Amino acid sequence: QLTVTAANDAPVLMAVSLTVGEGLTATLSPADITVTDLEGSAFTFAVSGLSGGFFQLSHDAGTPVSSFTSADLANGLVQFVDDGDEAAPTFSITANDGGLNSTTLAASISYTPINDAPELNNGAVFSFNTINEDNTADAGQSVASLLASVGPPVLSDPDLGALQGIALTAADPGNGTWQYSTDGATWNGFGAVSATNALLITSTTQVRYVPNGNNGETATFGFQ
């Protein structure tokens, strides 16, 4: 006669995944955490190495939790709340079957950032280089140099690696003409710009004022 004594085997954590957008809340399901165990299917999942947000149970929103159960997952109670940062969140999971722990596994994250509006210091006064009334072929200056004319950077964007530029919303050319160029050779007028008909130009675009050759004056334009 042979007697076989059952032994508790540690659960095996196969995969952990999360799909979430910037600043959003995602509800996890059993499909997001794949775990196997010969002795059962009830687990407690411990969270570690967490950054970029927190876990909560939907019936107690706003209260962070560091663990949850397979029953919580099955009932759609487990949620991840992203903190709205530009960087994707990170975390790891360890499964416990009531006696033994699995190895800890880092989650695979599918993260969708959103396009955040740039911020401009509206109190700043930007200045062009002074020209005389006969300088009708000025080389102009870039939008980047115009923004830098007040000192420290006044245009910021929380989106990592975002392209920068301005939206021209008003122009008072006086007796002359405001122009822009994307290559420094071909120049175009601003046209009839307004808050509802803005002209978008990048930080490398050149802008210049072309006087009429007869009058000294101060010309202005507005942008966002």
C-alpha positions as CSV (number, residue, x, y, z in Angstrom):
1,Q,0.0,0.0,0.0
2,L,1.3,3.4,-1.0
3,T,0.1,6.6,0.8
4,V,0.6,9.8,-1.1
5,T,0.5,13.0,0.9
6,A,-0.8,16.1,-0.8
7,A,1.5,19.1,-0.9
8,N,0.6,22.7,-1.6
9,D,2.2,23.8,-4.8
10,A,2.9,27.5,-5.3
11,P,0.7,29.3,-7.8
12,V,2.3,30.2,-11.1
13,L,1.8,33.7,-12.3
14,M,1.9,33.7,-16.1
15,A,1.0,37.2,-17.2
16,V,-0.2,40.6,-15.8
17,S,-1.5,43.3,-18.1
18,L,-3.2,46.7,-17.9
19,T,-4.6,49.0,-20.5
20,V,-5.2,52.6,-19.4
21,G,-5.2,56.1,-20.7
22,E,-3.6,59.2,-19.2
23,G,-5.7,60.4,-16.2
24,L,-8.3,57.7,-16.7
25,T,-9.6,54.8,-14.5
26,A,-9.4,51.2,-15.8
27,T,-11.3,48.3,-14.4
28,L,-9.4,45.0,-14.4
29,S,-10.8,41.6,-15.1
30,P,-9.6,38.0,-14.6
31,A,-8.2,38.1,-18.2
32,D,-5.7,40.7,-17.0
33,I,-4.0,38.4,-14.5
34,T,-3.2,34.9,-15.7
35,V,-2.4,32.5,-12.8
36,T,-2.5,28.7,-12.5
37,D,-2.5,26.5,-9.4
38,L,-3.1,22.7,-9.2
39,E,-4.9,23.0,-5.9
40,G,-7.4,25.9,-6.5
41,S,-8.4,29.1,-8.1
42,A,-8.8,31.5,-5.2
43,F,-5.9,33.9,-4.8
44,T,-4.9,37.1,-3.2
45,F,-2.8,39.5,-5.3
46,A,-0.3,41.8,-3.7
47,V,0.8,44.9,-5.5
48,S,4.4,46.2,-5.4
49,G,6.7,48.6,-7.2
50,L,3.7,50.9,-8.0
51,S,4.1,54.2,-9.7
52,G,1.9,56.5,-11.8
53,G,-1.4,55.9,-9.9
54,F,-3.1,53.6,-7.4
55,F,-5.4,50.6,-7.2
56,Q,-8.8,50.9,-5.6
57,L,-12.0,48.9,-5.2
58,S,-14.9,50.4,-7.0
59,H,-17.2,50.4,-3.9
60,D,-14.6,52.4,-2.0
61,A,-13.4,54.8,-4.7
62,G,-10.5,57.1,-3.7
63,T,-9.1,54.7,-1.1
64,P,-5.8,53.1,-2.3
65,V,-5.4,49.3,-1.8
66,S,-2.2,47.3,-2.0
67,S,-3.9,43.9,-2.5
68,F,-7.1,42.4,-3.9
69,T,-8.6,38.9,-4.5
70,S,-9.5,36.9,-7.5
71,A,-13.1,37.3,-6.4
72,D,-12.7,41.1,-6.5
73,L,-11.4,40.7,-10.1
74,A,-14.3,38.4,-11.1
75,N,-16.8,40.9,-9.7
76,G,-15.3,43.8,-11.6
77,L,-14.3,45.7,-8.4
78,V,-10.6,46.2,-9.1
79,Q,-9.7,49.5,-10.7
80,F,-6.5,51.3,-11.5
81,V,-6.6,55.1,-11.3
82,D,-3.9,56.8,-13.4
83,D,-2.4,59.9,-11.9
84,G,-2.4,61.9,-15.2
85,D,1.4,62.0,-15.6
86,E,2.9,61.7,-19.0
87,A,4.8,58.6,-18.1
88,A,3.2,55.1,-18.1
89,P,2.5,53.6,-14.8
90,T,4.4,50.6,-13.5
91,F,3.6,47.8,-11.0
92,S,4.3,44.2,-10.2
93,I,2.0,41.5,-8.8
94,T,2.5,38.5,-6.5
95,A,-0.2,35.8,-6.2
96,N,-0.8,33.9,-3.0
97,D,-3.0,30.8,-2.7
98,G,-3.4,31.0,1.1
99,G,-0.1,29.3,1.8
100,L,2.5,30.0,-0.8
101,N,3.5,32.9,-3.0
102,S,4.1,32.9,-6.7
103,T,7.1,34.7,-8.2
104,T,6.6,38.4,-8.6
105,L,5.8,39.5,-12.1
106,A,6.0,43.0,-13.6
107,A,2.9,44.1,-15.5
108,S,2.8,44.7,-19.2
109,I,1.3,48.2,-19.6
110,S,-0.5,49.6,-22.6
111,Y,-0.6,53.3,-22.0
112,T,-2.3,56.0,-24.1
113,P,-1.2,59.6,-23.3
114,I,-3.4,62.5,-24.2
115,N,-2.5,65.8,-25.9
116,D,-2.3,68.4,-23.1
117,A,-2.7,72.1,-23.9
118,P,0.6,74.1,-23.8
119,E,0.9,76.9,-21.3
120,L,2.0,80.5,-22.2
121,N,2.8,83.3,-19.8
122,N,0.2,85.8,-21.0
123,G,1.7,88.6,-19.0
124,A,4.9,88.6,-21.0
125,V,5.6,91.3,-23.6
126,F,7.6,90.0,-26.6
127,S,9.8,92.2,-28.7
128,F,11.1,92.1,-32.2
129,N,14.4,93.5,-33.3
130,T,14.1,97.1,-34.3
131,I,14.3,97.9,-38.0
132,N,14.2,101.2,-39.9
133,E,11.5,102.2,-42.3
134,D,13.6,101.4,-45.4
135,N,14.4,97.8,-44.4
136,T,11.9,96.0,-46.6
137,A,14.0,92.8,-46.9
138,D,14.6,92.0,-43.3
139,A,15.6,88.4,-42.6
140,G,13.1,88.3,-39.7
141,Q,13.5,86.1,-36.7
142,S,12.3,82.7,-35.6
143,V,9.3,82.2,-33.4
144,A,11.7,80.4,-30.9
145,S,13.8,83.6,-30.7
146,L,10.7,85.7,-30.2
147,L,9.6,83.6,-27.3
148,A,13.1,83.7,-25.8
149,S,13.2,87.5,-26.0
150,V,11.6,87.8,-22.5
151,G,14.2,85.7,-20.8
152,P,13.4,82.3,-19.3
153,P,11.1,80.0,-21.4
154,V,7.5,81.2,-21.3
155,L,6.0,78.4,-23.3
156,S,5.8,75.0,-21.7
157,D,4.1,71.8,-22.6
158,P,3.6,68.8,-20.3
159,D,3.7,66.4,-23.3
160,L,7.1,64.9,-23.6
161,G,8.8,65.7,-26.9
162,A,5.9,67.9,-28.1
163,L,6.4,70.2,-31.0
164,Q,6.1,73.9,-30.2
165,G,4.6,76.8,-32.1
166,I,2.1,79.6,-31.8
167,A,-1.3,80.4,-33.2
168,L,-1.5,84.0,-34.6
169,T,-4.9,85.4,-33.6
170,A,-4.5,89.2,-34.3
171,A,-2.4,91.5,-36.4
172,D,-2.0,95.2,-36.7
173,P,0.4,95.9,-39.5
174,G,0.1,99.6,-39.5
175,N,1.2,100.9,-42.9
176,G,3.3,97.8,-43.6
177,T,2.9,94.0,-43.7
178,W,3.5,91.1,-41.3
179,Q,5.0,88.1,-43.1
180,Y,6.1,84.5,-42.2
181,S,8.4,82.0,-43.9
182,T,9.1,78.3,-43.4
183,D,12.3,78.3,-45.4
184,G,13.7,81.9,-45.1
185,A,13.2,82.4,-48.8
186,T,9.5,82.4,-49.6
187,W,7.4,84.9,-47.6
188,N,3.7,85.0,-47.1
189,G,1.4,87.5,-45.4
190,F,-0.4,86.6,-42.2
191,G,-3.8,87.2,-43.9
192,A,-7.0,87.9,-41.9
193,V,-6.2,86.2,-38.6
194,S,-8.5,86.1,-35.6
195,A,-9.3,84.0,-32.6
196,T,-11.6,81.9,-34.8
197,N,-9.3,81.9,-37.8
198,A,-5.8,81.5,-36.4
199,L,-2.6,80.9,-38.4
200,L,-0.5,78.1,-36.9
201,I,3.3,78.4,-37.3
202,T,6.1,76.4,-35.7
203,S,8.9,77.5,-33.5
204,T,11.3,77.4,-36.5
205,T,9.2,79.6,-38.7
206,Q,10.6,83.0,-39.5
207,V,8.5,86.1,-38.9
208,R,9.2,89.6,-40.1
209,Y,7.7,93.1,-40.5
210,V,7.9,94.8,-43.9
211,P,7.5,98.6,-43.6
212,N,6.2,100.7,-46.5
213,G,9.5,102.6,-46.7
214,N,7.9,105.9,-45.7
215,N,6.7,105.7,-42.1
216,G,8.3,104.9,-38.8
217,E,5.8,103.1,-36.6
218,T,5.1,100.3,-34.1
219,A,3.3,97.3,-35.5
220,T,1.9,94.5,-33.3
221,F,0.4,91.0,-33.5
222,G,-1.2,88.7,-31.0
223,F,-0.9,85.0,-30.5
224,Q,-1.7,82.1,-28.2
